[in-house]
Amino acid sequence: MAKPSRVLVIGSGPIIIGQAAEFDYAGTQACKSLREEGILTILVNSNPATIMTDQGIADIVYIEPLTVEVVSRIIERERPDGLLPTLGGQTGLNLAVELADAGVLDRYDVRLLGTPLESIKNAEERSLFKKLIQDIGEPIPDSITANSVDEALKFAGKIGLPLIIRPSFTLGGTGGGVARTLDELKTITANGLSSSLTHQVLVEQCLFGWKELEYEVMRDAADNCITICNMENIDPMGIHTGDSIVVAPSQTLTDKEYQMLRSASLKIIRALGIEGGCNIQFALTPSPTVARRWAPDQLNVRQSEYYIIEVNPRVSRSSALASKATGYPIARVAAKIAAGKRLDEIPNKVTGKTMAAFEPALDYCVVKIPRWPFDKFITGDRTLGSQMKATGEVMAIDRCFEAALQKAVRSLEFGNKSLLWEGKDWGKDGNLDSLPLEPNDLRLWAIMAALRRGKPIEEISTLTGIDPWFIHKALNIVEMERRLLSEPLNRDLLWDSKRLGFSDVQISTLADRLPEQVRQIRNEWLIKPVYKMVDTCAAEFDAETPYFYSTYEKENEAEPLTGNKALVIGSGPIRIGQGIEFDYCSVHSAWALQEAGYKSIMINSNPETVSTDFDTSDRLYFEALDDESVRNIIENESFLDQRYISCPSIVQFGGQTAVNLAEPLASHGFPIIGSSAEAIDVAEDRRRFESFLNGLGIPQPPGAGVTSLKEAVSTAATLKYPVLVRPSYVLGGQAMEIVNNDEELSKYMLRALDLGSGRPILIDKYFEGKEVEVDAICDGVDVLIPGVMEHIERAGVHSGDSIAVYPGLNLSAREVDTLVDYTIRMALGLRVRGLMNVQFVIMPGENNSESSVYVIEVNPRASRTIPFISKVTGIPMVRIATKVMLGMSLQEQGYRTGLFRKQRLVGIKAPVFSMSKLVGVDTYLGPEMKSTGEVMGIDHNFEGAMVKALMAAGLILPPGGGLLFSIADKNKKEALPIIKGFSSLGYQLYATEGTGAFIQKAPWWEL
């Protein structure tokens, strides 16, 4: 088949639970791969926070809604001869099917690349998938394809409950679930039918307790196939793979079981005719310990049995994990295959020596742990099942499972919870029933607590369905805890504990020392980590990849880089409040360092991101983003030819994670490029910032920094309710809340104090005005402001949950001048070097007097709006800021102080939420951020940009139907014109009792 000349790549749209940064990584890698082949690439995506929507990744970039109508117009205009949909998650795959069904691909002679339409439908449409698997003689659980609730009920009557419902063409288990009762079966089936692209669900026998395995497979058009990686879910069947702790390679399979599933994987990818990457999920006979409770029919089988669960005929979340775990660039190779190349014709750029037909071999262990949002959503349902709830994940590499597991836990940044953490009410009075051993986000910690209390391995394994091998490894960690508690801390004990992944903080807690004392002892005894290379070939021969992980052995493979260099500290796992936008900033900083003649060193723990791709930086350390790991890496990079030259760090681009490391790094004498730790502390510490603004004469809402509940109550009484509670050094408005009385204040203060690390909590008078946001770059002399963004939602809704408009269309010239003046004065006063984000509130004047501008907060770092404002203004803020931090002035880069000229367009950033996945979470928007991603609409006017943004966010209302109104008393009058507008458009109105009575009293209601 002829190589295509113009290829349209479909992105995955906004970050939602089940579809996160992994598809930005895959799309970016694919575009670069296709361009290497001389193919012109056209990219369409709606997400401004991604690297893939940057100029230079694809030849032509469209930031547009991912709908059939929009993409059809792009195809008509650009006339691609190929379409690559398998790198855009479920969004890209579904859109390709819809374009084909609508006749668009045939009309413009566009062929699907990589995976044929028939293969996509065979894998995604449950009835076709079932038939294909049966036709090739592979086992599949007993199931039916249902098109109605009645069909599902009839099947339940035949084989019994529980049953699992899997909708066709959905992602992250959307619309699906496990039904244990008939009522649950009715509800979940109805939801699944409405979620499915084809209004079809698979109702399937539940295999609770069976092992769950995944195989990542690759095939080319010449039918060459390889398996890249097999991954074992530590959690058994019944929990979505995205919510499971995963280990690679598998640890509990016999060689016979491994080969059996490998053979089945190759058979399936060949039968589907997939050209490119494919993920296959299996259920496998559990260990006898687990089988006694969960699968008694498997106790007497002569050899393990398996079932095919599902196939993803595209790059997936697991593909990103498999790529980073093995060093095999799956998306890059898949794009080459789509362009017509064979595996034996594609060099593996990671090794520099092997071809893509060479199967990876690992001499280390990789552990992935999901990052759940329940530290933010404390009222949410923490139960894990077949519908995914995690917002992101971390990955850790080490030589043994125990060490990789502990490193992954450290990487989670989950309230500083090491494996030593336990809930306050766990195991009280010797009652182990209080331990949350059922599927939930705290189960790993509960298992550790059970082992500490002497619960037998077999009993824990039986209760949880987790293979005894993993419980035994957890017991190894507990036994080391006991040694550290009871034995003197000698060199052998310290060495053994570090080999098992214990951090200095954990050791200090158990051995009754300070963390810094443990580090000092380690250094005296020469117990330091070494760094090993991820080489895909188990060190069979030398590789060229600059990709390392730490371990406690003897030989160090990461000799320090020579010349000018800097360490970029990444942002860790994707979570609400700290998303893909900070990975975007980290990547651009690494590239800017290279442009300036510096070698860029990246440290991050997130397998889904572009920052952890093999060719983004000159060197990558896949490590936890904590004080110990970062200092170890800096020290490794600072000793050169027996001289110590400290490697500087950049902390501005990794969100709150990196900023929080500024103070400890500075206190230990490590240089920081850009704004000083002192400047960061002034802006982040609520009490110091209050004094700073007072010194400049810049107004802020009245308030005070407090450190106790008593002070908070006193301050609130002075200010009068409502007041805003805000901790220091947090991101995404965590524990930030508007409170209206002493009872609410007490509740939220306790949470804020828990997160505040001893720093003051600010109690502000809540101003319900217009919120405005500004990003700026300061070099110490000049302050560049690319643009001003006006929020549609008023102050009180977190900026990440607000719709932001560039330029501010409803701001007076005097207000804009004031915003610019305050921003410049604050940047120079803080001595910012690099980026700064400021949030303002504008309060209208009373009795026709002028409005007043107040500062809400300043962040001396990259913000989540940096990608958006960079793209709508054309100013590459991160690149400019990085060069400023290296000593190049704004004037040398062609910029001056003040507001940059306004662009002749309107850009709108709109939030996207994943509330349907988070049961029990209040959908009400307030100061604590709840959105998981964002989209952008661009047009020549506000109306056009807003329609595009709402389309891309899935917020466009249907042309008719009913609307439910429930409006607070204080907002009822203001809402009347909106209600009247919807009524005049023919919508049927529903309302809660109070709102309904108010509407009926409106003068226009009877008309």
N, C-alpha and C positions, 0 to 999 in steps of 0.2 A: 504494500500500500504506500502511496506517495506521501512524502513528508509534508505536513501542512506548512503554509507560509504565514498565516495570520490566525492566532488562536485567542479565543475569548476565555478568560479564566473567571469563574464565578466565586466570589468570596462567601463568607458565612454570616455576614451581617453583625448585629450587636452581640455582645457577650451576654449569654443567658446561662442558667444552670443547665448543664448537659452539653454546652457548645461554647467553649471558652477560647483561650489564647492559642491553643494547639493548631487552630485552623489559620490563624495569622502566620504562625510559624511555617505551616505546610504551604500556604499560598505564596509566601515570600520566597521560600526555597524553590518552589516550582517555577515561578516567574524568572528567577535568575537562571535556573537550569535550562528553560526553553530559550532564553536569549543567548545562552552559550551556543545553542544549535543554529543561531541565525534566524530564529522565528520571531516575528513581530508579535508582541503580547498586548492584549487589551484586557484590562481588569475592571470589573464592576463590583463595588461593595458599598455599603452604607455606613461603615464604622470609621469615624475619623481618628480613633485612638490607635489604629494599627500601623505597623510598618508597611504593610502591603499596599496601603492607599497613599503612600508617599510617591512623589515624583522620582523617577529613576529606578524603581523596582520593576514596574511594567513600562512599556513604551507609551501606552495611552491609559489614563486612569479616569474612570467615571465614579464619582461618589454619588450614588443614586439609589433609590429604593429597589430592593430585590423582588420585583414583581414581573409577571409575564409581559404586561403592557410596556413597562419601562425597558426591560431587556430586549424586547422585540424591536423597539425603536433604535436601540444601540446596535443590534445586529443589522438592521436595515441600513444604518448610517455607515458602519465600519466594515461590513461584509467579510466577517471571518470565515475561513473554510473549515475551522475546527473549534469545538467547544469542549473545555476541560472542566467537568463539574464535580470531580471526585475529591477535590481539595477544599471544598467549601462546606464540609459537614453535611448534616441532613438538609440544611437550607439549600445548598447548591445542588444536591442530588434531586430533591423534590422539584426544584425550579426547572432542572433539565427535563424531567419527566413531563412537567406541565407544558414546557415549550414544545416538546415533541408531540404531545397529545393535541396541542392547539394548532399543529401543522406549521409552526414557525420554522423549525429546522429544515423541513422539506422545501418550504417556500423559498428559502434563501440558500439552499444547498449546503447546509452546515452539518458536518458529521461529528458524532460524539467520539471523543478520544478516550483511550484508556479502557473503558468498560462499556460494552454495547448496552443499548437501551433494554434489550431483552434480558441481559444479565442483571441489570439494576432491578428490573421488575421481578425477576426470579428470586432475587435475594430479599427484596423488601416487601413484596406482596405475599402475605403469609400462606395463602392457598397454593400459589405457584412454588414457593420455597419448599413447602411440605412435599409436594408431588416430585420435585426434582430430587430431593434427598432420598425419598423412597425409591425412585427410579434407579438410582445408582447403588442401591442396597445398603445405605447407611442408616443407622438407627436414629429415630426421632421420638420424643415423648408422645404419648397418646394425646391427641388434640383434635379440635375441629376448628374450621374457619367459620366464624359467625358473622352474619350481617344484621342480626337483631338480638335483643335481650332474650327473647323466647328461645332462640336456638341455643344460647348459652345455658339457660335453665334446663333445657332438655338434656344437654350433655352432662350437666351436673347430676341429674337424676340417674344417669347411666353409670358414671365412674365415681361419683362422690366428691366431697370437698376435702381439702382446699384445692383451689385452682388458680392458675396465674393467667392474667389477661395481658396480651401483648398487641397493641395496635400496629397496623402497617404504616410504614413511612413516617415514623416519629423518632425523636431523639431523646436520650436520657430517661427512657421509660415513661415519657409524657403520656398521660391518659391511661396508663396501665396500673397494675397492682395485683396484690394477692387477695383473693376472696375466701374468707373462712366461713362465712354465713351466706345464706341466699340473698339477704338484703344487700350485703356487700357486693355480691356477684351482680345484682341488678344495677347498682350505682356505678361500679367500676366499668362494667360493660358499656353502659350508656355513655360514660365519659370517654371511653376508648373509641367508640364508634364516631363520636363527634370530633375527636382529635385526629383521626386517621384521614390521610389524603384520599383513600379509597373507601372510607366508611366501612372498614372491615377490621375485625380483631381475631387474633388466635387465642382460643381458650384451651389451656394446656394443663396437663397433669403437673402437679408441683413436685419438684425433686429436692425438697428441703433436706439439708444436711449433706448432699452429695458434694464432692469436690468440684470447684469451678476452675477451668483452665482456659487460657487464651493462646492462640497461635497466630503470629504475624507472618503472613506468607506473601511471596512476590512471584509474579508470572509474566513472561513476555509473549509476544505474538507468535514466536516459534515454539511455544509450549515448554520453554525452560522454566522450571520452578525451583524455588528455594524456600526454606523456612528461616526467617531472620531471628526470631526469638520466641520462646515459649514462656508464658507468665502464669504463675499460680496465685489464685486469689486465696489469701489466708482465711477470709470469711467464706463460709460455704454457700451453696446455691440458696437463693431467696433474697440476697442483697445485691443491688445493682452494682456492676463492676466498677462504676465510677465512685461508689461509696465503699468499696472494699479496699482493705490493705492488700497490696500485691507484692509478690517477690519474683525476681527474675535472676537466673533461670529457676525453674521449678525445683523444689527441695524434697518433696516426699514421693515423687514418682519413681518407680523402677525403670530400668532402661527399656524393658519390654513395653511398659505403659507409654513411655515417651515416644517410642518408635511407632506404636499403634496409633496414637493421636497424630503424629507427624504424617504418617501415610494417609490417614483420613483427610487431613488438611490439604495435602497435595491433590488428592482425588477430587475434593470439593471445588477447589479453585479452578481445576481443569474443566470440571463439569459445568461450572458457571461461565466459563470463557472470559474470566476477568483478565484484563491486561493492565498490570500495575499492582498496587498493594491491596491486601484483603485481610480482615480480622475475623477469625473463627472462634466461637465460644463453645466449649464442651462441658458436659457434666460427666463426672467419673465416679465409680464406686468408692465410697468413703472407707476409711480405716474401720476395722471391726469395732473399735471402741465407740466410734460415732454411729456406725450402722446399727448397733443394738437398739438405739432409741429412734434414729431418724430413717433408717432404710433396712429393716430387719430381713427383707427379701434378698438382700445382698450378702448376708452373712455366710451363706454356704456356696457362693459361686466359685467355680474352679479358677477362673481368671477374671480380672476386673472388666466390668462392662462400662460402656459410655453411650451418651446421647449427644447429638448435634443440637445446640440451643438456638444459635442464630449466626448469621454472617453479615458483616458490614462490608459492602462491595466498594469501599472507599478508604481514604486515609481517615483515621479515627483518633480519639483521645488516646487509645492504647498504642497507636502507631507512633505518636510523639514520644510516649514513654519508651517504647521499644527502640526508637531511633537513638534517644539519648542514653539508654541503658547499654546498647551494643556499640554505638559509634557508627551505625549503618544509616546513611541519610535517606530514609524511605521516600519522602516526598520528592527529593531531587531525582532519585532513580525512577520513581513512578512517572514523573514528567518526561524523562528521557524515553521510557518505554512508550508513552503516549505519542511521542514524536516519531516512533518507528524503530527505535534501537533495541537490540537484544541485550540481555544481561551480560553476556561475555564481551560486549562491545563498549560497556560503560565502566570507566575507571571509578574506583571508590576513592573520592577525594580525601576522605578521612585518613586512610592508610597510606595513600600515595603509591602503593605497590600492588594491591590486589584489584581484581575486577569485581563488579557487582554480583557476579555469579558465585562468589566465594562466601560460604555461610559463616556468620560470625561465631566465635567461641569466646566464652567468658571465663576469666580466672578470678572473679570477684562476685560479690552478692549485691543486688540492687533491691531496695525497698521503697515502695511508693505508699504514702499515707494521704488520704483526702483531707482537704481543709474545709471544714464545715462552718456555717455562719452563726452557730448557736451561742458564741460568746457575745454576739451583737443582739440576736433575737432570743432572749432568755425565755420568752413565752412560747416559742415554737415547739412543735412536736419533734422530738429528737429521735423517734423511732426510725430505723432504716429498713427499707424494703426494696421493691423492684422499681420504684420511681426515685431517680437520683436527687440528692439534696446538697451535695458538696459544690462549692463555688470554684474550687481549684485543688491543687495537689502539690506535694513536695516529693522529691526523690533524693535518696542518699545512696552512696556507694561505699563499700568497705570490704574487707577480706572475709568477714564472717557475718552471719545473719544478725547476731546480737548487736554488733557494733553498728551495722547499717540501720537497724531498727531504732536504736537510741539516737543516732545522728538525724534520722528522719523526724523523730519526735521533737528534737531541738529546732529543726527547720520550720516547724509548724507555726511558730510565733503565736502560740495559743495560750495567752496569758502566762507566759513563762512556765508552763507546765512541763517539767521533766517527767520521767516515768516514776519519780518519787511521789508525785502529787496524788492526793486522795481527797474525795469529797468529805466534808465535815461530818456528815451523818452516816458514813459507810461503816458497817460492821460494829455499830455501837452495841454494847452489852453482849458481844460475841455472836450477834445475829447476822449471819452471812447472807440472809435473804434480802437485806437492804442493798446489796451490791448490784449495780445495774449490768448484769451479765447477758441480758437480752440484746438483740441488735440495736445499737445506738452509738453515738459518736464518742462516748466515754468507756466503751466496753474494754478497750485495751488496758486502760488504767484500772478498771474493775478486776480484770484477770490478775494483774500484778498484786492488787490488794488481797485477792483470794489466796494467792500463793503465799503471801507473807503470813497469812493466818492459818496456814497449814492445810488448805483444801487440796485433796489429791489431784494429780494431773488428770487421771481418768475421769474423775467427776466433773472437772471443769470442761474437759473435752466433750463429754456426753451432753452437758448442759448447753454448750455453745455451738456444737457441731464443728468446732475447729480441730484440725488434726492434732493428735498428741505431740507430734514432733515440734510444732510451734510452741505449745505450752511448756514442753521440756526446755526449749531455748529461753523462754521467759523465766523459768525457774533458775537457769544458770545466772541470769541477771540478779534475781533475788538473792541467790546464794552469795554472790559477790557483794551485794549490799550488806549482808550479815557479816562477812569478813571485814569489810571496811568499818563496821560498827564495833567489832569486837577485837580486832588485831591491831598491833602497832603499825603505823604507816611506814613500812620499809620499802626499799627499791623494788623488790619482786612483786609486792602487793600493788604498788602504784603502777608498775608496768602491766601487770595482769588486768587491772581495772581499766586502764586506757585501751588495752587491746579489745576489751568488751564494749568500748564505746562510752564509758563514763566521762562526763564533762568535769572540768575542774570544780565547777559549782556543786555538782552532785557529790564529788569526793569530799569537798570541804564540809558539806552538810553532814555527811556520814562519819567523817573522821574528826569532826570538831575542830576544823581549821577555817581560816578565811580563804576565799578563792585565790587571792593574790599570793597567799602563802603556799598554796598547792602549786601554783605556777612557778614560783621561785624554787621550790624543792625539785620540781620536774627539771628545771633548767640546770640546777646544780648536779643532778644525777644524769644529765644528758638524755632525759626521756622526752624526746620531741617527735612530732609527727613527720613522716616523710610523705612524699607525693608520688603516686603511681599514675601511669598513663592509661587512658581508655583507648585501646588499640584494635579492638574487634577480633584479635587473633590469638588471645591468651599468651601474648609475648612470644609467639612462634618465630616472629622476625621483627625487626625494627619498623616502627610506623612513624608517620610524620605529624600526627594530630597534636595540637597544643591543648589537650583536654585532660585534666588531672583531678584526682580525689585523694584525700588524706587517709593515712592509716599508720599504725604503729608497728613498723618493721625497721629494717636497717638501711636498705638502699633507696636513695632519693633520686627519682627520675626527672624532677623539675628543677634543673639548674637555673639560677636567677637570670632573667633577661638582662642583656647589656644595654647601655645607652639610656636616653630619656624615656621614662615610663610612668604610668599612673594607674592606680587601682580604682575601677568603677564598682561601687557597691550597689548591687541590684536591689530588687524590691520583694523578693521571695514569692510565696504563693499568691495566686489571685484570690482576693477576698472583697467583700463589699466595703467600699471606701478606699481600696488600694488595688486598682485593676491593671489592665493591660497598658494604660497610658504611661505608667512609670517604667514599664519595660521599653516602651517606645523611646522614652527619654534616655534610659541607660544605653540603649543601642546607638542612638544618635551621638551621645557623648563619646562612646568608644570610637565611632567613625571620625568624629571631630578631632580626637586625640591623634589618630593616624594621619589626618590631613595636616596637622600641625607638626608632624615629625616625631610624635611620641608613640611608644608601644602601649597598647591598651590591654589591661588585665581585667577580666570580668570575674566577679564572684556572685553566684546565685544558686538557688536550690530548686528552681522551678523547671520541670522538664518540658513544659508546654510552650516555651517562649523563644522568640528570635534571639534574645540575649544569650541563651545557652546553646545556640547553634554553633557548629564547629568552626565556621569561618567568619563569625561576627567580630571577634576580637583577636588580638595576637596570642592571647593565652586565656583559657577558661579554667577556673577552679569551681567544681561542683560541690559546694559546701554550705553548711548552715550559716545564716547571717547573724551570728552572735559575736560578742566581744572576743571570746576565746579563738574562734575560727579565723576571724579577720586579723587578729594580732599574729596568729601563727603564720598566716599567708604573707603578711607584710614582712615579718622577720625572715621568712624563706626567700623573699624577693630582695631583701636588703643586704644580705651577706654576699659579697662578690669579691673574689680574689683576696679573701681573708680581711676585707675592709667592710665596714658597716656604713652603708649610705641608705638612710631610711626611704622606703618607697612611699610617695605621697598618695593620699586617698581622696576620692571625690564622693561626697555624701549627698549632694543636692538632687540627684535624679532617681533615687530609689525609694521615694515616698517617705513615710514616717519611719519605716524600718531603718533606712540609712541615716536619717537625721538623728535618730535616737542613739546612734553609735558615735556621733561627733564628740560628745562630751567625754566618754571613756577613752576614745582614741587620743584626744587632745591632752587629757590628764596624764597619759602615759608617754607623752612626748612624741607621738606620731604626727607628722605634718598633714594638714588638711588643705587641699586646694580650694580656693573660693572663699565664701563667707566663713568667718571664724566661728569656733564653737561658742564664743562669747556672744556674737551677734545672733546666733541661732537661739541661745538660751534667753536672751532679752525678749525675742519675739514669741518664744514658746511658753515661757514662764509667765502666767497670767498677771502676777503681782508686779514683776519687773516691767512688763509691757505697759501696764497702766501708768507707772512712773515715767517711762520713756515718752509716752504721748503727752502727758501733762507738761513735760519739759519742752516739747515742741509747740505746745499750744494748739494741738490738734484734738478736736472733740471726739469722745467715744460715749456710748450709752453709759449712764451712771452705773457704778458697780464697785465691787471690791473683791480682792483675793482672800479666800478663807482657807483654813486648814482643819476646821472641825465643824461638826453639825451645829454646835452652840453658836459659833460665829456666823454660820450660814443663816440661821433663824433670825438672829439680830439684824443682819444686813438686809434680809428680805423684808423685815418689818419696816426698816427705814425707807427702802426703795418703793414699797407697795407692790403687791402682786398685780399682773404676772411677772415672773422673773425667769431668766435663762441661766441654767446651770451648765458650766463648761469646764472640763478638766484640762490640765496642761499636757502637752506631748501625746496627743492622740490624733488619729486620722478618721475621717468619715463621720465626724460628729459622735463618736462612740461615747455613750453615757452622757450625751448632751440632751437636755430636755427643757421645754417650757413648763414651768410649774405654777399652779394657781393657789396653793394653800400649803400650810405647814406639813400636813400629812404627805403630800406629793414631794415636797422638798426633802423630807427625811428619807423617803424611799430612794430618790435619785442621788442624793448626796452620798449615801452609803455605797452605791455602785461607783460613783465618780471617785470617791476616796480610795476605793479598791484598785482603780486603774491609774490613779494619779501619782503613784510612786513617791508619795511624801511631798509632792509639789502642790502649790496652792490651787484651789478650785475657784474659778471666777463666778460670782453671782452678779449678773447684769440685769438692769431694767430692760424688759422686752419692748423693743420698738417695732411696731407692725407697719413698716414702711416699704419703700421700693428698694430691692437689693441690686447692687451693681458690683461687678467683679473686674479686676484689672491685673494683668500679668506684665511684669517689667523686667528689664535687664539693666544692671548697674555695674559700672566699672570703677566706682569711687569718685568719678568726676562727672560723668554723663549718665543720664537715666533714659533709656529708650522704652516707650510704651507703644507696642504694636497696635493696640485697639482697646476699646471699652466695651464690655458685655453687660447688657441689661437683662435681668431675670424677669420672666413673666410672673412667676409666683412671687409673692411678697416675702419679705424677711420672715424667718421662722421656719421656712422649708429649707432643708439643707441644699447647698449650692449644687451638689451632685445629683439631687432629685429635681432640680429646677430646669425649666426650659430657658436656655440662654440665647440671646439675640445679639449678633454683631452686624452693624454698629448699633449703639444705643439709640433707638429711634424716638424715644420719648423723653430725652434728656435735654435740658436747656443748655445754651452755650456757657452760662455762668456755672451750672452744675458740673459740666465737663471740665471747665478750667479749674474748679476746686478739686475735683478728683485727681487731675494731673498734678496740681500743686502739692497736695497731700502726699501722693505717691512718691514724687521726687524728693520731698523733704524727709520722708521716712526712710527711703532707700539710702540716702546720703547719711542720715543720722545713725542708721544701723551699721553703716560701712559695709553694705552688701557688695559682694563680688560674685556676680552671676545672676541667678533668677530670684524673683520675689513675686508672690501673689498676695493681693489685698482684696478684702471684701468690705464693702461699704453698705450703709443703709441711708437712704434719703427720706427725710420726714417732711411732709408738706407743711408750709407755714399756716398759721391760724390768721383768720380775718384778712386774707389776701396778702399776707406778708410772705417774704421769700422762704424757700425751702432751706433745710439745714442738712449738711452732709456729716455723717458720723462714721468712724472706723470701727468695724466689727472685729476683724483680726487680720494679722499679717503672717504669711508663711514664707520664710527665707529659703525657699526650695522650689523645685518644680511642682506644678499643680496638675490636677486632672484636666484642666482646660488647655494645657500647652499644645497638645497635638491639634486641637480644634483651632485655636487662634493662629497657630503657625500656618495651617492650611488655608484659612480664609484670608489671611493678610499677605501670605507669600514670604513671611519673615521666618527663617529657620532658627527659632529661638534657642534651641538646645545647642546647635552648632556655634552660634554667636556667643552664647553664655560660656560654653566650655573654653573657647579661645580667650574670652575675657579673663577667665580664671587662670589661664596660663600666662597672662600678662599682656595680651593684645587688646588695646583700647577699642571702644566703640567707634571712635573717629577713624582709627586705622582700618576698621572693617566697613567704613562708609556710612556710619549712622551718627546721629546727634541726639541731644537731649530733647525730650518732649514727645508728643503724640504723633505717631506716624500717620501719613496721609490716609484718609479714608478710602477704602476700596469701593468700586462701583458694583457692589453686589450686596446681598443679604445672606448671612449664614446663620443657621439655627441649629443648636445642639439640644437634642431631646433625650431624656432618660428612658431606659427600658427596664422593666421589672420582671422578676421571676416568682411572683407571689403564688402562682398556681402550684409550685413545687413545695412551698413552705407552709404547711398546715399549722394554724394557730398563731400565725404572725399577723399583727394588726396592720392593715393596709393604709392606715392613716399616715400622711406624710408630715414630718416635723423636723426638728434639728438633727436627728440621727439618720444618717443616710441609709436608704433601703434598695436603691436601684443597683442592678448588676452590670449594666453597660449603657451604651449610648449610641445614637445615630446622628447623622448630620444631613440637613437639607440646605441646598444652595440654589439661589435664583436671583433674578434682577430685582425682585420686589419681595416684600414681607409675605404676602399671601402665597406666592408660589413656593418660597422656601419653607413656609410653615406646613403646607400641604405635603411636600416631599418628606419633611421630618416626621410628620404624623403617620404617613404611609409606611415609612421605613421602620417606625417603632411599633407598627401594628395597632395604632390608636385611632385610625380613621373609623368614624361611626358608619354603620350600614345606612343605606338611604331611607330606611323606615324601621319601625319597631317601637319598643317601649323603653322608657328611661326612668330609673328610680332616683328620686331626690331625697336626701336627708341632710338638712342644712342647720347649722347652729344658729341660735337666736340672733347673735350679734351680726351674722352675715346674711340674714334672710332678705333684708331690704336691698342689699347690694346685688343679690342673686336674681332678683325679679326680672330684670331685662334679659338675662340669659335664659331663664325659664320661658319667658314669653317668646323668645326667638325659636326655641325648640318646638314650642307649641304651634307657632305659625308655619313651621316646616312639616307639620303633620305627624310628629312623634306622639305616641300615646304616653301620657305622664302618669307615673306612680310616685307616691310619697309616703314617708312616715307620718304618723298622726299629726304632730305639731306642724310640720312643713306643709302637709296637705291642707290643714285649716288655714294657714297663712296664704297659700296660693289661691284658695277659693275666695278669699276676701279681696284679691287684687281686682282693680276696676275693669280690667280687660277679660277676666275669666269667663263671664257669661257670654261674651261676644263670640 
